[in-house]
Amino acid sequence: MKIFSTAICAAILCSAASAKLERVYIGTSKSKGIYFADLDTKTGKLSLPVLAAETKGCGFVAVHPNRKLLYSTGTASFKINQDGTLTHLNTQTTEGGGACHVSIDREGKCAMVAYYGGGAVASFKILKDGSLSEAKSFHKHEGFGEHPERQKKPYAHSILTNPDNTYAYAADLGIDKIMIYKLNPDEGTLTPAGEAVVPGGSMGPRHMKWNDKGTILYLLNELDLSVSIFKAAPEGQLEFVKTESTLPEGYDKSEMTCAEIRIHPNGKFVYASNRDLSEKGRDSITIFTRFEQGFQRLKVIPAQVWIPRNFNIDPSGKRMLVGGQKSKDIAIFNVNTKNGHLSFTGEKVPFEGGPICFEFLK
């Protein structure tokens, strides 16, 4: 009996040890604040989201490289507590309006915010206690695009640095350009350093991701439902390569837009989300091979939610969370790490806030 009990205990301990929980923070602008949940990467189960901090304007969030701090588009800083809750440190303001994206530089010294409504970007120095300084840089974009409704003026939609942490890039939906800034992380400043035009007209650049080497930039175009490829050039500049549609030729794109782009942790696959604004059930996730393998569209699968404004892949690369902004739920997918394909687990977690950002505490 003693041997049997020992064996059972060993099996239980082994099972518990093999379970891997990944904490994920969820931003939403239609609820009380920032939430968190735990994903069991072994079973694919996601816990019910719990309020981490009550705050306003927290649609998009970014985790500091030290995993101890978190920042939101409300230009607010938070300390991450061991139990998952957040302690507010401070909040800063600028003349920008409608903040929609926040990111942290690779060294964890600077926070950058894109203001959709204001068509501008700003940078803030991260102080020793994790709080934010007053804005060290503020740049308003100029111009307009060809789309008669969506491109009447600049709409800065995201900003992030290259892997070398030398330049920051801001995708502006309203002017079909990526604005380039020289980054000084120690001072927390951005200095204009050029721009890259997204050819085609009415493209609507939205979000971007660099490959690990910093040689290829994948740009998601919201209005054109496409991904544009750029190569890194000297002095932080970008060289346009080509644009590929996220949907097959002849597909009805009316009342549809793109939302998020991610690269698989193994670097082999690129994913993009397509939103159906008409509620016809066309919401989907597109799977591409990486540029080095020819950048081909492999498959388009149903997103299982309405308005997949954001999605993310857990650090193990085995699970994907897809948020339904309008359906107010989170769909869980298995990810085949060999071919990049996705399969819906059948699991959905309700989330009344309407998730619009997922960031793993990795």
C-alpha positions in Angstrom: 0.0 0.0 0.0 2.9 2.3 0.9 4.5 1.7 -2.5 1.2 2.3 -4.3 0.7 5.6 -2.5 4.2 6.7 -3.3 3.6 5.9 -6.9 0.4 7.9 -7.0 2.0 10.9 -5.3 4.9 10.7 -7.8 2.5 10.7 -10.7 0.6 13.7 -9.3 3.8 15.6 -8.8 5.0 14.7 -12.2 1.7 15.9 -13.8 1.7 19.1 -11.8 5.3 19.8 -12.9 4.5 19.2 -16.5 1.7 21.7 -16.4 2.9 25.1 -17.7 0.9 28.2 -16.8 1.5 31.3 -18.9 0.0 34.6 -17.5 -1.6 36.9 -20.1 -2.7 40.5 -19.6 -5.8 41.6 -21.5 -6.5 45.2 -22.5 -10.0 46.6 -23.2 -11.4 50.0 -23.6 -15.0 49.0 -22.8 -14.7 47.7 -19.3 -13.3 48.5 -15.9 -9.6 48.3 -16.7 -6.8 45.7 -17.3 -7.4 42.0 -16.8 -5.3 38.9 -16.5 -5.8 35.2 -17.0 -3.6 32.0 -16.9 -3.2 29.7 -19.9 -2.4 26.1 -19.2 -0.2 25.3 -22.3 -0.5 21.6 -21.7 -4.3 21.4 -21.7 -5.1 24.6 -23.6 -7.4 25.7 -20.8 -7.7 29.4 -20.1 -8.9 30.7 -16.7 -11.6 33.2 -16.4 -10.1 36.8 -16.7 -9.7 38.6 -13.4 -9.5 42.4 -13.0 -5.9 43.3 -12.4 -6.3 47.1 -12.1 -9.2 49.5 -12.5 -8.2 52.2 -15.0 -9.4 54.1 -18.1 -8.0 54.2 -21.6 -6.2 50.9 -21.3 -7.0 49.4 -24.7 -3.5 48.3 -25.5 -0.8 47.2 -23.0 2.9 46.4 -23.1 5.0 44.4 -20.6 8.4 45.7 -19.6 11.4 43.4 -20.5 12.0 42.8 -16.8 8.4 41.3 -16.5 7.9 43.5 -13.4 6.2 46.5 -15.0 3.3 47.1 -17.4 2.2 50.1 -19.4 -1.1 51.0 -21.1 -2.3 53.4 -23.8 -3.7 55.5 -21.0 0.0 56.5 -20.6 -0.1 54.8 -17.2 2.5 52.7 -15.5 1.9 49.7 -13.2 3.9 47.4 -11.0 3.1 43.7 -11.6 2.4 41.9 -8.4 3.0 38.2 -7.8 -0.7 37.5 -7.7 -1.2 39.0 -11.1 -2.8 42.3 -9.9 -1.3 45.6 -10.8 -0.3 48.6 -8.6 -0.7 52.0 -10.3 2.5 54.0 -10.3 1.6 57.1 -12.3 -0.1 58.6 -15.4 1.2 61.1 -17.8 -0.7 63.3 -20.4 0.2 64.8 -23.7 -1.7 66.9 -26.3 -2.2 63.8 -28.4 -5.7 62.3 -28.6 -7.0 58.8 -28.9 -4.0 56.7 -27.8 -4.2 53.3 -29.5 -0.8 51.6 -29.1 2.0 51.5 -26.6 5.4 49.7 -26.7 8.6 49.6 -24.7 12.1 49.8 -26.2 14.3 46.7 -26.1 16.3 47.9 -23.2 13.3 48.9 -21.1 14.3 52.5 -20.8 11.6 54.2 -22.9 7.9 54.0 -23.5 6.4 55.0 -26.8 2.7 55.8 -27.6 0.8 56.2 -30.9 -2.2 58.5 -30.9 -4.7 57.5 -33.6 -7.0 60.5 -33.1 -4.2 63.0 -32.8 -2.1 61.6 -35.6 1.0 61.8 -33.5 3.6 59.8 -31.4 5.2 60.5 -28.1 8.0 59.0 -26.0 8.5 58.9 -22.3 11.6 58.0 -20.2 11.0 55.1 -17.8 12.3 56.2 -14.4 14.1 54.0 -11.8 10.8 53.1 -10.0 9.1 52.2 -13.2 7.0 55.3 -13.5 6.9 57.5 -16.6 8.6 60.9 -17.0 6.8 63.7 -18.8 6.9 63.4 -22.5 10.4 63.7 -23.9 9.3 63.8 -27.5 6.0 64.6 -29.3 5.7 64.5 -33.0 2.6 65.2 -35.1 2.4 63.7 -38.5 1.2 65.6 -41.6 -0.6 64.7 -44.8 -3.5 62.6 -46.0 -4.2 59.5 -48.1 -6.5 58.5 -51.0 -9.3 56.9 -49.1 -12.2 59.5 -49.0 -13.3 58.5 -45.5 -10.5 56.9 -43.6 -7.5 59.0 -44.8 -8.5 62.6 -44.4 -5.7 63.2 -42.0 -2.9 61.3 -40.2 -3.9 58.4 -37.9 -0.8 57.0 -36.1 -1.7 53.4 -35.4 1.4 51.8 -33.8 5.0 52.4 -32.9 7.9 50.0 -32.1 11.7 49.8 -32.3 13.8 47.6 -34.5 15.7 44.7 -32.8 18.9 46.8 -32.7 17.0 49.4 -30.6 18.4 52.2 -32.7 15.3 53.4 -34.6 11.5 53.5 -33.9 8.9 53.0 -36.6 5.3 54.4 -36.6 2.7 53.1 -38.9 0.3 55.8 -39.9 -3.0 54.6 -41.4 -4.1 58.0 -42.7 -1.1 58.9 -44.8 0.1 55.4 -46.1 3.5 55.9 -44.5 5.8 54.5 -41.9 7.4 57.4 -40.1 11.0 56.7 -39.0 12.6 58.1 -35.8 16.1 57.9 -34.4 15.8 56.5 -30.8 17.9 57.6 -27.9 16.8 55.1 -25.2 18.9 56.7 -22.5 17.2 60.1 -22.9 13.9 58.6 -24.0 13.7 60.7 -27.1 12.7 60.3 -30.7 14.2 62.3 -33.6 12.6 62.3 -37.1 14.8 60.3 -39.4 12.8 59.8 -42.6 9.8 57.9 -43.9 8.8 54.9 -46.0 5.8 55.1 -48.3 3.5 52.1 -48.6 2.8 51.9 -52.3 -0.7 51.3 -53.7 -2.9 53.9 -52.2 -5.6 53.4 -49.6 -3.5 50.8 -47.8 -4.0 51.9 -44.2 -0.8 50.7 -42.5 -1.7 49.5 -39.0 0.6 47.1 -37.1 4.1 45.8 -37.7 6.5 43.1 -36.6 10.2 42.6 -37.2 11.9 39.3 -37.7 14.4 38.4 -35.0 17.4 39.5 -37.1 15.9 42.9 -37.8 16.3 42.5 -41.5 12.6 42.1 -42.5 9.6 44.2 -41.4 6.1 42.8 -41.9 3.5 45.6 -42.1 -0.2 44.8 -41.9 -2.5 47.1 -44.0 -5.9 47.6 -42.4 -7.8 49.0 -45.4 -6.3 46.9 -48.2 -6.3 43.6 -46.1 -2.7 42.9 -47.0 0.8 42.5 -45.7 3.6 44.6 -47.1 7.2 43.5 -46.8 10.1 45.9 -46.2 13.9 45.2 -46.0 16.0 47.1 -43.5 18.3 49.6 -45.2 21.2 51.7 -44.0 20.5 54.6 -41.5 17.3 53.0 -40.3 15.6 53.4 -43.7 13.2 50.8 -45.3 13.2 49.3 -48.8 9.8 48.1 -50.1 9.8 44.6 -51.5 6.2 43.5 -52.2 2.6 43.3 -50.9 0.5 40.1 -50.5 -3.2 39.9 -49.8 -4.4 38.2 -46.6 -7.3 36.8 -48.5 -7.5 34.7 -51.8 -8.1 36.4 -55.1 -11.7 37.1 -55.8 -12.7 37.0 -52.1 -15.4 39.5 -51.1 -13.5 42.1 -49.0 -16.4 44.6 -48.7 -16.9 45.8 -45.1 -13.7 44.0 -44.0 -10.5 45.2 -42.5 -7.3 43.7 -41.0 -6.4 44.1 -37.3 -3.3 42.3 -35.9 -0.2 40.6 -37.2 2.1 38.2 -35.2 5.1 36.1 -35.9 5.2 32.6 -34.4 7.8 32.2 -31.6 9.8 29.8 -33.8 10.0 32.6 -36.5 8.7 30.3 -39.2 5.1 31.6 -39.7 3.3 34.9 -39.9 -0.3 35.4 -38.9 -2.9 38.1 -39.5 -6.5 38.7 -38.5 -9.3 39.8 -40.8 -12.4 41.5 -39.3 -15.9 41.3 -40.8 -17.6 44.6 -39.9 -20.9 43.4 -41.4 -21.3 40.3 -39.0 -21.5 37.9 -41.9 -19.2 35.4 -40.3 -16.1 36.1 -42.4 -13.8 36.9 -39.5 -10.6 34.9 -40.0 -6.9 34.3 -39.3 -4.5 34.1 -42.2 -1.4 32.0 -42.0 1.7 32.9 -44.1 5.2 31.4 -44.4 8.0 33.7 -43.5 9.6 35.9 -46.1 12.8 33.8 -46.2 10.6 30.9 -47.4 8.9 32.9 -50.1 6.1 34.5 -48.0 3.2 32.5 -49.3 -0.3 32.4 -47.9 -0.9 28.9 -46.5 -4.4 29.0 -45.2 -7.3 31.1 -44.0 -9.3 29.7 -41.1 -12.4 31.0 -39.3 -11.6 33.1 -36.3 -14.5 31.6 -34.3 -15.2 35.1 -32.9 -16.7 38.4 -34.1 -14.1 41.1 -34.7 -10.7 39.5 -33.9 -9.1 42.9 -33.2 -6.2 41.1 -31.4 -4.7 37.7 -30.9 -1.5 36.3 -29.6 0.6 33.1 -29.4 1.8 31.8 -26.1 5.6 31.6 -25.6 5.6 27.8 -26.1 4.2 28.4 -29.6 1.5 25.7 -29.0 -1.6 27.8 -28.3 -3.2 30.9 -29.8 -5.8 33.2 -28.1 -8.1 35.1 -30.4 -10.2 37.8 -28.9 -13.7 38.7 -30.1 -14.2 42.4 -29.5 -17.9 42.3 -30.5 -18.7 38.7 -29.6 -17.0 39.4 -26.2 -15.2 36.1 -25.9 -11.8 34.5 -26.3 -11.3 31.5 -28.7 -8.5 29.0 -28.1 -6.6 27.4 -30.9 -3.9 24.7 -31.1 -0.9 25.6 -33.2 1.0 23.0 -35.2 4.6 24.2 -34.7 5.8 22.2 -37.8 3.4 23.6 -40.5 1.9 26.6 -38.7 -1.7 25.4 -39.1 -4.4 26.2 -36.5 -7.1 24.0 -35.1 -9.9 25.3 -32.9 -10.1 23.5 -29.6 -13.8 24.1 -29.2 -13.1 26.2 -26.1 -14.3 29.7 -25.7 -13.9 31.9 -22.6 -16.5 34.7 -22.1 -15.1 38.1 -21.5 -17.6 40.9 -21.2 -15.0 43.7 -21.7 -14.5 42.8 -25.3 -10.7 41.9 -25.5 -8.6 44.2 -27.8 -5.1 43.3 -26.7 -3.2 40.2 -25.4 0.3 40.4 -23.9 1.9 37.4 -22.3 4.1 37.9 -19.2 7.1 36.3 -21.0 
